[in-house]
Amino acid sequence: MPTIHLVSAAPGDTVPGHELADPDRPQYPGLLERPDVAAWLDALGYGPDNPDELVYLVSDDDPTAIPSGFAHLSLTL
């Protein structure tokens, strides 16, 4: 079971991984429909109406890959 991390960022921040809106990002079917993920994204204000909120998908089992001070949600799929 892979562990992934969703990391909140702003334009210009350096975060490993792929932005969720990137069509070339790794695919995890059903990820955005999970109630815990949907609630977290909603609390951040993530969506097409807020271009200043980015969320990166970091598919690394090492939580040290998450930059210090960035809000994140870790999930085991």
N, C-alpha and C positions, 0 to 999 in steps of 0.2 A: 504494500500500500504506500503510494507516494505521499510525501508531505509537501505542501505548497504554502507559500506565504503571499498574501496580498498586502502591498505596501502603498500607503497614501503619500503622494508627492505633489509638488507644484512644478509648473514649467521651469526648466533650467536645472532642476535637481538631478543629481546623478544617482541612479538606482539601478542595480543589476536586474536583468530580466527584460520582460516585454510589457508595454502598456496594454491594458485589457482591450482597448479599441484597435490595436494593431492586428490586421487580418492575418499576419504571418505568425502570430503567437501560438504557443502550444494549445491544443484544444482539450478541454475537460468538459465533456457534455454534461449539461445540467448544472454547472457550477453557478451561474448567475441566477438560477431559479431556486437555489437552496435558501431557505428562510433566513439562516444566520448570515449568509453572504449578502442577500438582498437588503436586510436590515442594516448591516454595517455600511454598505455602499450608500444607502439612503441617508444615514446619519452623517456621512461625509459630504453629502450633496453631489455625489458623483453622477454624471450624466451629460448628455449632449448640450444641455442648457448652461453648464458650468465648465467652460474650457480651462479654468484655472485649477481644477481638481483632477489630478491624474492618479490612477491606481496601476501599479506594476505587479505582474505575476512573476514571482521568483520561485522556480521549481528546483529548489535546493534543500536537501535535508539538514543543512548547516544553518541554524538561525543567526550565526555571526555574519551571514551574507546580507542581513537587513541593516541598513545604515542606522547608526545610533540616533535616537530622537525622532524617528519616523513612526507614525501610527501604523500598526499592522494587524493582520488577522492571519493566524496560522491554522491550517486545516490538514487533516489526514484523510485522504480520499480512498 
